[in-house]
């Protein structure tokens, strides 16, 4: 897997990955994302802010994610175990449905953790949809602790954290 920052030339393919993932999640009765979020405008902003990463396998995008120090206001609901740490936040981690069930999310989390560590971060935070059993299992196995909850338009999300 080769990871790099997405460019605006990748936007259509990135949008296609998220769109196909939404269809796959809906088929599994996971109503986490839709045509409102994440939409093409949000993904375009992620790319233009240089925050979107893509992982390619066989020259195709297998995974997308955003890393940013920014987080939603609702993150104040977390009882963070490491409140004074320098943290980065994973947003919109998405495995292309054509590459799911191949360990890509696990490998990508390892890549993210190593990248963040090399950039001087002490911990990683994220939110995980409570009705997405695949994401919850992924983050449980990777050692991300639940520190609280946030309620957004699509439902309840776990706030999670891991010390690097």
NORDA-V304584 format. One record per backbone hydrogen bond with DSSP energy under -0.5 kcal/mol. NH is the residue of the N-H (numbers start at 0). CO is the residue of the C=O. If there is no record, write none. Layout:
<<NH:CO> <NH:CO>>
This chain:
<<1:55> <2:0> <3:53> <5:51> <9:6> <10:7> <13:9> <14:10> <15:11> <16:12> <17:13> <18:14> <19:15> <20:16> <21:17> <22:18> <23:19> <24:20> <25:21> <26:22> <27:23> <27:24> <28:25> <29:24> <30:28> <31:29> <33:36> <38:35> <42:38> <43:39> <44:40> <45:41> <46:42> <47:43> <48:44> <49:46> <50:45> <51:45> <52:64> <53:3> <54:62> <55:1> <56:59> <59:56> <61:54> <61:59> <62:54> <63:93> <64:52> <65:90> <66:50> <67:88> <74:71> <75:72> <76:73> <77:74> <78:146> <79:77> <82:79> <84:81> <86:84> <87:122> <88:67> <89:124> <90:65> <90:88> <93:63> <95:61> <98:95> <99:96> <101:98> <106:102> <107:103> <108:104> <109:105> <110:106> <111:107> <112:108> <113:109> <114:110> <115:111> <116:112> <117:113> <118:114> <119:116> <120:115> <121:85> <122:85> <123:161> <124:87> <125:159> <126:89> <127:157> <129:155> <131:128> <132:130> <135:131> <136:132> <137:133> <138:134> <139:135> <140:136> <141:137> <142:139> <143:138> <144:142> <144:160> <146:158> <147:158> <149:156> <151:149> <151:154> <154:151> <156:149> <157:127> <158:147> <159:125> <159:157> <160:144> <161:123> <163:121>>
